[in-house]
Amino acid sequence: MSSNFSRRAFIKKTSLGAAGAFIGMEALATGAAPALQLSGTPALLGGTPLMTKDNWVKWPVWIPETDEPLVLEALRSGVWSRAKLVARFEEEYARLLGAKRCLSTVNGTNALIVALNQLGVGAGDEVIVPPYTFVATIQAVLVNGAIPVFADIDPHTYQIDPVKIEEKITPRTKLILPVHILGMPADMDRIMAIAKKRNLLVLEDACQAHLAEIGGKKAGTIGHAGCFSFQTSKNLAIGEGGAIVSDDDDLMDRCFSYHNLGFPYGVAPGAVASGSVRIGGKTRMAEYQAAIGLVQLKRLEAQTRIRNENAVYLRKRLGNIPGIVPHRLYDNVTQAAYLLFAFRYQQDQFKGLSRDAFIKALSAEGVPVSSGYTPLNTQPFIRDALESKNFRSMYAGNLVAYKTYMAQNQCPQNEALCKEAVWITQNMLLGSAADMELIAGAIERIYKNADQIKKA
Ligand SMILES: *Cc1c(COP(=O)(O)O)cnc(C)c1O
């Protein structure tokens, strides 16, 4: 165990740029742990917090000495609009995933919008989506004039349930949009089998799932296309940025064209005299975005390995605490991305202490956690969209009657999860096993004192 610790400390110091974030860990690793007082008074009740927020790796990771030269070069070159660096980023990202092509975009939302559009999703189509996702997944469907149809989740993996997908297929269904939510892979084998049998397209929302793997294949490369986000909170952080990957040359040529004002693929971006060959927006990545991406890409594999090691440890450890039910991965998952580490909190095992109070108490110990998503399928913006002028003219008659739509889009498993979920963010999984031990210890401290915390 201790050689594992030092190897990790080494990786962390050299390639992750988190020096100074593991002082407590080294003490624990050598057995010289200071009095951590795991059993002491909870911080929320005036006890000493088990750690401070400085314990965790600061995100985004940025090391001026190694990271700034390429970015400065991009800035000083005066070439800021899409050029060589963007192309290099696309090549490197495609290679890392084992995809034939990659097209970068301004962000993940627009990667989804462009991909859906060029996969032919539009007015009259239904797209099957999970309810447990970031709102961008749903917006990308609505922006294209299609209707999101919600298929409930698997309560253990939190991913879209293939059985529920099959139940939601109608003659209007065009595409299945699985999301590898929290960076844990969806059940792609079964989803692809359904798609094949029912002649449907599959677009993977892999915006949270960089380098996640199912049977050794990267998330985003299994469906007809996959989309990624490089927004700051994501595991590959650029600030804003996104990508579409696919092995389909024709699709990727059309996506390129659509993301560049409908100019034919191959026209140098910036050319003003080209004739458009299709409708298109303009969602090109900038050179300095790509420069940041190229720098961050160097760390992604090492960081992903550490997150997985820590998640395995934490899952086992938390599974032994009553009332804490960690997520599960499907059997064929060979690697997760772990944008988030999630578990279900069962308050009846904690003397009825509410999830909000649990989150408050855990955050007071220096373990900043959150409750995650609220149900998406019932949000009013969907009703407003379906009842809008555009949708009314695209869908004749009663096709989008909201009452019927809502009745058909109930997701009880998702509602239950939204009430119980607790999230730990990916940067905390870049710590040591000793840090994971502190997370578990903090939860145990709350478990033991649940009664008093509840009364406070
Ligand atoms: C972040 C995210 C997006 C959108 O990506 P942006 O880069 O923020 O536009 C889409 N889907 C999911 C699941 C995401 O987490």
The ligand as an ORCA input file, in Angstrom:
! r2SCAN-3c Opt
* xyz 0 1
  C     -21.301     19.710    -19.870
  C     -22.299     18.878    -20.570
  C     -22.830     19.228    -21.814
  C     -22.576     20.550    -22.470
  O     -21.260     20.898    -22.605
  P     -20.818     22.445    -22.542
  O     -19.401     22.399    -22.986
  O     -20.987     22.888    -21.134
  O     -21.674     23.186    -23.498
  C     -23.695     18.351    -22.423
  N     -24.057     17.197    -21.841
  C     -23.574     16.832    -20.645
  C     -23.992     15.524    -20.062
  C     -22.698     17.671    -19.961
  O     -22.261     17.324    -18.753
*
